[in-house]
Amino acid sequence: MSFDPSVSTLLDDPQEWLRFSQPHTSNASLAQDTLWDSQVVIQGMHCAACAFTVEAALLAVPGVRSAEVNAATHRAKVVWSASVVKPSVWVQAIAAVGYGALPAADSSLRQIRQEETRRALWRWLVAGFCMMQVMMYAYPAYVAGEGDITPDMVQLLRWASWVLTLPVVFFSCGPFFSAALRDIRWHRISMDLPVALGMAITFALSSAATFEPNGILGGDVYFDSLTMFVFFLLTGRWLELRVRDQTAGALEALMNRLPDSVLRQLGDGSFERVAVRRLLPDDVIRVLPSEGFPSDGVILEGQTLADEALLTGESRPQSRGVGQPVVAGSHNLLAPVLVRVTQVGEDTQFSKIVALMENASLQKPRLAQLADRVAKPFLLGVLVMAALAGAWWWPSNPGHALMVAVAVLVVTCPCALSLATPAAMLAAAGALARQGVLVRHLQSLEALAGIDTVIFDKTGTLTRDAQRITHVFVSDALSSELALGWAAALGAHSLHPLSRVLVAARDASGVSHVAAQDVVETVGLGLQGQVDEVLRLGSATFCADWGVVVPEFACAAQVHLCRRGEWLASWQLSEDVREDAAPTVQALKDMGIAVYVLSGDHSQAVQQVAQELGIDLAFGACTPQDKLARMMGLQAQGHHVVMVGDGLNDGPVLAGAHVSMAFGQAVPLAQSKSDLVLMGGKLFVVATSLRLARQTLHVVRQNLVWAAIYNTVCVPLAVVGWLPAWLAGLGMALSSLCVVLNSFRLSKAS
């Protein structure tokens, strides 16, 4: 594939690099380190051997530190040094071995894929039309008796079949032959080489029989078999292409949510349209309805609805008004808004999500790595097997010997083997992404399928960060409304979370506001100030200093109000348990999974939440080291553990678990060490992820078993000459298609 030199200027412009690259994670700073991670889509790939070739070509370029190519997604990740090499150099290296490369975020990528699909459809249509005509001309030879057709008519039908086969060979088979020639030129082997050899041998043998019926190769022609198995192969390829486009749609849809340009406000109040990459923090932009928000920001003017479904998994549009944040990648649905830019480029949450999804799409799970390692020697074995089968049959019938070799070449192509694992894993990752779960490591899906124990953190995981009032205890001396008004008046002078809860409760209930004066806060104990009289709000210990004894029935409360020598009121607060926490726990139990709670909160609060959710195994007052020790104890007993935490203070136990999950809002994504990131506020996706992981491993095993059975049955039939070439082509196409369609079921899972 040729490389357009005019592209090098664009690729080598440092201001353009952020469109398809980001600074490498090991960089201390961009000024000191010059390593970049680039994501590109490889054109012209068909199998694992193609991925090996592209990786080898990239690694041969000085300055390219690493290269990973995924055969299922046709994506490559290249780590390169800007001080040594420019992008155009390693892109040209890809072109030199016969493949194309486009930036993964290129706006023309969708159009190029549509053109590729259109060309594949035209090749399929030509092959189908010619196949039907050739079959019509071949039919009389199959049904005619002795003397029913004259030799001249037989020869005429053969010539007609030969002419109709030419478009199939020189147009429909073009991708197979070009890939095979590329392999020969670069002294390598891919899955297209055996197929192209089979097509070339069949056409040459049939042409020889047409031109010289009495030659050494015999007088049998196989134009019908050739056109038929080409049609079947192209059917499989076209359907695979469609399915791959749909499974890759989640990532591409996410990456293409940023607009190319936006209206930026000038100093005089007017607006100019500028490229999104030119935005800077504190710029003011206008985002129109149906446009995407190009950066993180805060609304300065206007009220609208934002679609954040692909970022958080929340299907309902979110209301956004003045002072509220908007995130890059979300869509403005309702009205124009003015937004002040706060984060741009790789600093936005959107860029971090895209980076995680890109990295996941390039990873090769353990089973996929094994299949890829097997694919290349298997292809060499196919060529040797075909040659031996042909040599065995040659003495008795040279023409039949060549067709046996063709059948072996076609039927044993290991496309299904290479697609079995990555197709299923990527379909599952795409399904989870649509529900707000980012899979950072595809390997974790394999491990997640074997999980039998789930450990939850409490605060911020089973519960929300906010707390709520559950019980109010009031003395006979005043009403609950008056007590709440006094408490909130004192609490308004503190930033303590419990004080905030009381103030919020007063505002929500409509209790009249009263002012407090001379308020003094004693850290860790409470507040003292003048309302109608001098009051104290805080812990029981704080009240005890004034000789106040909290009644026994109110001892469980955390906040108390008193005046000197007299208790007035108490409020018991608890964390707001997530509404889907109980269904999540029950779903996990129904799957036979043990559920634990390990929390640093005091034991009484932990037991209260655990009892509410039906969790029997709950432990409070755990330090991070205590959590890790308990988890390692479970692992020592043979349990496979997933840890679900907030990602902030659960680092050691998240790192030590077989699989880890964390909520994306709790910690910057770039710092998250979890295998799966829960972007929304839904906890039930934990159970959904476990169920889908088990289903994914089941599908992978189905795919591998199907590929193994197919080769075990069909290869001996081809070797002994019982499998015609057209049926071999049908078998190869169906085997790959079955694997892809079986995997595609996962993308519809919920």
N, C-alpha and C positions, 0 to 999 in steps of 0.2 A: 504494500500500500504506500503510495507516494505521500510526501510531506510537503505542505504548502509553505514556502519560506516566508510569505507575508505574515503568517501566523506568529512567527518567532518574536516579532516586535511587540505584539500584544501580550504574549506569554511572559516575556522577560521584563515587562514593566512592573516594578515592585508594588505600585499602587493597585495593580490588578490581581496580585497574588491572593489577597483575602477573599476573592470570589471563589477560589477552589482550594485554598490552603489556610493553615493556621500555624502559629509558632509551635514548635515541638514542645511537648510537656516537660522535657528536661531542661529547657532553656531557663537560665536564671533571669535574664532580661534580653530583650530583643537587641539591645545595643551590643551586648557581650557575646551572645550566641547567635548563630545564623542557621540553625537547623529548622526546617519547615516540614510539616505533614501536608501532603497534597492528596486529594481524592479525585480520581479520574475514572471515566467509564471506557472500557476497552471494546472496540468494535471488531467484529469478525471472529470472535471466540465461539467455540462450540463444545469444548470438553476440558477435562482436567489437564491433558497434555498441552493444550494451548496456554493454560495458566502457567504451567512450568516454563514454557518458552518465553512468555512475557517477563516473568520473574527473572529468568537468567539474563535476558537482554538488559533489563534495568540494572541488575546488580553488576553488570560488566561496565557500567558507566562510572568513571571516577567522580566521586562526590555524592553518589547515591549510597546512603548508609543501609537502608533496608527496603524491601519491596514485598508486598503481600497481594496476591491476586486471587479473587474468589471466582471459581468457574460458574457457580450458580447465579450470582448477581452481576457478573461481568464488570466488577469494580476492582480497582487497584488502589492501594495506599502506598505512597512513595515518601520516604523520609530522605531529604537531601540537604546538602549544605550550600547555602546561597553564595558563600565565598569561593566555592570550588566549581559549581555547575549551575547553569540556568535551566529553567523548565523546558525550554525549547530543545535542549540537547537530549534530555532523556525521553521527551516525546518523540523526537526524531529516531531515537534508538528503538522505540516501540514500532514506529512506522517501518524501520529497516527490516524487521523480521516479519512484516506483512500484516500488521494490525494497525488500527486507528486508535486515537485517544482523544477524549473530550473532557473538559472540566466537568465534574459531577454536578455543579450548579449552573451549567451553561443553559441559558434560556432557550437555545435551539435544540436542546437534547430531546424534548418531547417530539418536535417536528421530525428530527432525524429518525427517531424510533418509529414514528408513523410511516415514514418513507420506507424504512426497512420492512415493516409489516406489509406495506402495499406491494413492494417488489416480491416478497415471499408469496403473497397471494397470487400475483400474476404468474409466477413460475409454477405454482400449484395448479392454476387453471389451465395453463398450456399443457402441462403433463397429463391432467385429467382428460382434456379434450382429445389429445393425441392417443392416449391409452384406449379410449372408447373406440376410436376409429381403427386402431391397430387390432384390437380384439375382434372387431367386425370382420376385418380381412383375414384374421387367423382362424375364425370359427369354422369356415368350410373345411379346412384341412383336418379339423378334429372330428367332424361328423360325416365327411364324405366316405363312401365305400370305394372299393377297387374300381377304377375306370370312370368314376362319377365326374372327376375334374381332369381336364387335359393338362399335360405338363406345361404348356404355354400359359394357361390360366394360373397354375400354381406359381410359376415364375413371376407373372404379372402382379399377383397378390403380394409376393415377397418384396418386389420393387416398391409397390405402394406403401407397404409397411416400413421399408427402409427410409423412404422419403419422409413419412410422418414421424419417424423416430428421430430424425435430425434435429428438429426444434427442441425435443426433450433433452438430447445429449448436449447440444451447444448452447441452450438457453436455460432450461430447467435445472440441469446438472452443473451449471456454472460454479456455484459456491463450493461444491464438492471437489471439482477439478482444480479450481484456483487454490484451495486449501492444501490439496495433495501436492501440487507443484511447489507451493511454498515450503512444505515439509521436505520434499526432495532437495530443494535448493539449499536448505539450511541443515540438511543431514539429521533430521529428527522424524518422529512419528507421532501422529495424532489419530483420533478416531475417524477422521475423514479419509485418511489414506487407504485403509482396507476397503471402505465403501467405494471410493473412486476407482480403485483397482478392479473391484467387482464389476462396476459399470463399464469400464473401458474394455475389460476382457469379454464381457457379454456382447457389447456392440461390435468389437473386432471379430469375434467368432461368428456372429450372425451375418456381418457384412461379408466375411470370407465365404460363407455358405451361399450368400446371395449372388456374389460375383462368380464363384467357382464351386458349384454344387457337388462336383466329384473330387474335390480336393481332399487333403489328408485329414482336415478337421471335420469332414463329413458334410452332409447336406441339410442338417437341422438348423432352423433359425429360432431365435428366442427374443424377437422384438416385443412380443406380447409380455413375456416375463420381465424384460428390461423396463418397459414403460410402466408396467404395473408396480414393480417394487420401487421405482423412482417416485411414482405418485404416492405410494404409501409412506415412503420416507419423508417426502415433502409435507404430507398431511400431518405426520407426527411433529415435524420441525415447526410448522406454522402454529399448531395448537400449543406446543411448548412455548413458543414466542409469546402468544397471547396470554398464557397463564403466567409466564415470568413477568410480563409487563404488569399484570394485576397484583402479583405478590410483591413486586418492587414498588407498587404504587404508593404505599404508606410513606416510605422514605422520600420518594420523589415529590409527592404531594406536600410533604413537610418542607423540603428544601426549596420548593418553588413558591412558598407563601409570601416571601418578601417581594415587594414591587421593585421594578428597575429604577424608578425615579419617584420623586415626591415634591410637593410644593413647599418651599422654604421661605419664611418671612424675611424681608430685607429691612434695613434700618428705617426706611420711609413708610413702612407698613404694607408695601406691596409684596407680591409673591413671585418667585421664579422657580421653575422646575429644574431640579438638580438630581444627579445620580445619587442613589442611596449611600454609596460608599464615600461620598463627599460630606456626609453629615458629621457634625461634631457635638459633643455634649453642650447643653444650654441653647442649642438652636431651637427655634420655634417653627413648627411645621403645621400644615393643614392637611388632615387626612379626610378624604371624601368618602361617602358611602360606597360600599363594594370594594374599596381599596384595603390592602393590608397595612398594618402598622409596621413601619420599617425599622423601628428601634424601640427600646424600652423608654418609657416617658411618663409624664404626669399631665392630665388634662387641665388646660387653663381656661377653656371656654367651650361650652356645648355639653350636650347629654346624648348618649348613644347606647347601643347594644353591641357587645363584642363577642365574636365567635372564637372561643379558645379550645374547641373540642380536640384538635390534634395535639395541643400542648399539655392539657390537663386531663383529658378523657371526659370532661364535663360536657354533656351533649346540649344543655340549655344555654342560650346566649346570656351573657352576664352584663348587667347594667353598669355603665361607667359614666361618672359625672365629674364636675370640677373638683380637683384635688385628688382624684382617684388614679391609681396607676394603670397603665396599659403595657402590654408586653409585645415585643417584636414577634411577628408571625401570626398574631391574631388578626381577625378581620373586622372592619368597621361595617356594621349592618344597617344602621338607621339614619344617622345625620352627620354633617360635617363637624369636626372638632379641631380645636387648636391644641397642640401638644408640645410641651417643653421636653426636649430630648435629655435623658439622663444617662443612658448607656448605648454605645454603638459597637458595631463589629463583633469581634469575638468576646466582648465583655457582656453581651446580652444573654439572657436565659435561653433564648431561641438558638443561638450559636452553640451553646453548650449541649443542648438537646440534640441538635443535628450532628455534632461531633461524636456524641455517644452512639447514635444510631448508625452513623457511617462506620465507626470502628467495629460495632457488632456485626454489621453486614459483611465485613471483610474477614471475620474470624472463621476458622475451620475447626469444627468440633472434632473430638478424638476419632469418632467413627468415620467422619469425612476424610480426615487425614489418612486413615488406614486405607480407605477406598481409593484415594488419589495415589497412594504409594503402589497399590496393586494394579492400577489401571495401565501404567506404561509397560511393565513387564508382561501384562496380560495381552497387550496389543502386539508385542513381539511374538508371543506365543501363538496368537491368531495367524500371523503371517507364516510362521513355521508350520502350523497345523494345516493351513490351506495348501501350502506347497507340498507337504507330505501326502495329503489326500489326493491332490492332483497327480502326483507321481505314481501313487498306487493304482489309480484308474487309467493312467495314460496308455499302458500297453494294450488294454482291451478296447478302449474307445477314447481317442484324444479329445473329441468334442465334448463328450460326457464328462471327461476328467476336468476340463476347464470349468464346466458349469458346477461341478461338485466343489471345486475350489472357490468359485464365486459365492455359492451358498454358504460355505464356511466363513468367508470373509465378511459377509453381510450379517449373518445371524449372530456372530459372536462379538459384535461391537459392544463394548461395555458402557454404553451411555447410561443405561438404567442403574448400573452399579455406582457410577460417579454422581448421579443425581439423587440417589436414595436418601442420603442423610441431609445435605445442605438444603434441598428443596423443602423438606419437612421442617427443619429448624427455622428457616427464614420465613416460611408461612406462619409458623407459630409466633415468631418475634413480631411480625407485622400485625397479627391479631391482637397481641398484648399491647402493642404501641397504640392501637386505636382505642384501647380501654385505659390509656394513661399509664402504662407500665413500660418503662424503657429497659430493655435487656442489654446490659453493658458487656456481658460475656456469654456467647452462645453455649460455651461449655456448661454454664450453670443450668441450662435447660435439661441436659443429661443428668446432672446431679440432682436437680429438683425432682425428677421423676422417682427417685429412690428415697425421698424424705419420709421419715416416720415420726418425727418430733418437731414441733414448732414452739419456739420460745419468743414471747412478746415482752417488750418493755411496756411499762404502763403509761407514764406521763408522755403525752404527745403521740402515742401510738394507739393504745386501746382507748385513751381519753384525749380530748382536745386540750389545748393549753389553757383555755378559759375555765373558770370555776362557776358554780351556781349555788344559790342558797337552797338547802333542802329542808331545814327546820328552823323555826323562830320560837324562842322562849322569852316571854315578857312578864315582868312582875305586875302585880295588881295596881301599882302606882301610876301607870301610864299605858297608852295604847301602843300597838305595834307600829302604827304609822308615825306617831310622834317619836318613838324610839329610833325608827329607821331614819327620820329626818335629822335627829341629833347626831346619830352615828355617821351619817353621810356628810354632815357639816364638818366633823372632825376629819373624816377620811379624805375629804377633798384636798387636804393639805399634805397628802402622802402619795407616793408612787408605788407603795406596796400593793401586790396583786389582790390581797384580801380587801384592802381599802377601796380599790378600784371596783370590786364586785359590789360593795355596799353602795357606792355612788351610782353605779349603773342600775342597781335595783331601785333606788329612789327615783331616778329619772324615768325608768320604765313604768313605775307604779303611779306617777303623777303626784307624789307627796310634795307638799310645798317646801321650798328651799328656805333654810335658815342659815344665818352666818355664824361662823365661829371665829373667835379672836384669841390672840395670845397662844396660838397652838404651838406646842413643843413636841417633837417626836423623839422617843427613846428607841434607838435602833434595836430591833429584835424583840421589843416588848410592846410598844404601842404609842398612843397619842394622848396628850392632855391639853385641854383648852377650855375657853369660856364660851358657852352657848347661852342658855338662860341662866345657867350656873356652871361651876367648874366641874367638868366631867372627864372621865378616862375611858378610852377605847383601846382594847388590846387583849393580851393573854390573861389567863387566870392568875398567873404569877404577878403580873403588873397590877391587877386589881387587888391582890392580896396585900400589897404594900399599904393600901388604904384600909386595911382591916375588913375587906370584903370577902365573904366566902360564897363562891358560886354554888348554887343549889345542885344537889346530886343529879337531878334529872337533866341539867344543862351542862354537865361536865364534859360530854362528848363534843360540845361545840368548840370552835376554834377562836371566835371573836366575842368579847364580852364588853358590855357598857355598864359603867357604875358611877355613882357619886360617892363622896367620902362616907364610908361606913355602910353603904347600901347598894345591893345588886339591882340593876334595872332591866337588862335584857342580854340575850345571847343569840348568836347566829351560828348554825352548823352549816358548813359549806362542803361540797364535794365537787370533784372534777366532773366535767360533762363527758360522760361516756359516749363514744361515737355511736350513732344510731344503728350502724351496720355491724357493730362489734359482736353482739350476741349471735346474729345469723352467721357471721364468719366463724365463730368458735364452734357452733353447732355443725356447720358444713364440714369443718376439719374433722370433728369427731365422727361424723358419718362416713368419712373417708378412711377411718381407722388410724387417725393421727393423734398422738398425745400432745396436749397443749399445756404449756408452762407459762407462768408470769414471773419475771425477775425484775425487780425495781429497786431503785435507791430510796424510794419514799418510805415513810414509816409503815410498819407492818399492819397497823389497823386500817389505814387507807387502802393498802394493797389488798387485804382480805375482803374489804367491803366491795371493791370493784370486781374481784375474782368471784365473789359470791353472787353478785348481780349478773355476771356473765356465765355462770355455771362452770368455772374453772376450779378444779380441786387442787392443782399443784401450783401454789403461789407463794413467793418468798419476797419479803420486804427487807429494807435496810441493807441492800446489797451494794457493795462498792463495785466498780468495774472489774476488780480482781476477783471478787466473789462470784460475779456473773460468769466470768471466764472459767473459774474452777468448777462451777456446777455444770457448765456446758461440756467441759472436757471430761467430767465424770460420766456424763451420758454417752459421749462418744466412746469412752473406754469400754462401756457396756455393749457396744456394737450399734448404737443408734445413729441414724443419719439426721442431722439437725439443721434446720433453717432458723436464722435469727432475724426477727423483725424489730427494728429500732428506729430512733429518730435521727441517727447518724451523727449526733453531736457528742454525747458522752459514752457511746456504745462502741467506740472504735475497736478495742481489743477483742470483744466478743463477736463483732461483725466480721473481723478478719479471721477469727478462728473457726467460724461455722463452716459447714459444708457449702451452704448457700446463704447469702445475706440479702436482706431487703431493707430499704430505708425510704422515708418520705422525702421527696425532692425539695420541699419548702424548708426543711430543717437545716440544711447545710448546702453551701455552693456545690454545684454538680461536679465541678472540676476537682473538688476535694473529697467527694464521696468515694468511699471504699467498698460500697455495696455492689453486689452482682446485679441486682435489679433495683431500679429507682421508681417509686410510686409517685407519679407527678400530681395526681389529684388528691382529694381528701378521703377517698373511698378505701375502706379496709377490706371489703369483700374481695377485692382483686387478688388478695393473698390466696384465698381458696381457689379462685378462678385460675391463677397461675399454676398452682399445684396440679389441679385437674387437667389443665391444658398440657403441662409438661408430661404427665403420665400418658395422655393421649398421643403426644408427639413421639415419645419413645416407642409406643405401640405401633404407630404408623411407620417409623423408621425400620422397625423389625419386620413389618409387613413388606416394606419395599425391598429390604435386603433378601428376605426369603423368596419373594417373587423373582428378583433378579437371579438368585441362585438356581431356583427351580427351572426358570426359562432356559438358562444356559445348560443345565444338566440334561434337560430333555432334548433341546433342539440341536446341540452340537453333535451328539452321536448320530442323529437322524441326517444331518447335513453330510457328515463324513461318509456314511454308507450310501449316500445318494438318494435318500428317500424324501429329501426336503428340497423342492424346486426353488429357484432363485426368487420368484415373485412371492412365494410364501415366506421365505427368509426375510425379505424386505418388510412384509407385513408384520412378522413377528418382532423384528427389531423396533419398528415404529410403535407398535402397540406396547411393547415392554417399557419403553421410555415414557410413552404417554400415560400408561397406567400409574407409573411412579409419580409423575408430576401431578396428575389429577387426584391421586390418593393424598398427596401432600397438600394440594390446594384446599382440601376439605378443612384443614386446620385454620386457614385464613378466614373461614366463615364461622369458626367456633366463637362462643361467647361465654 
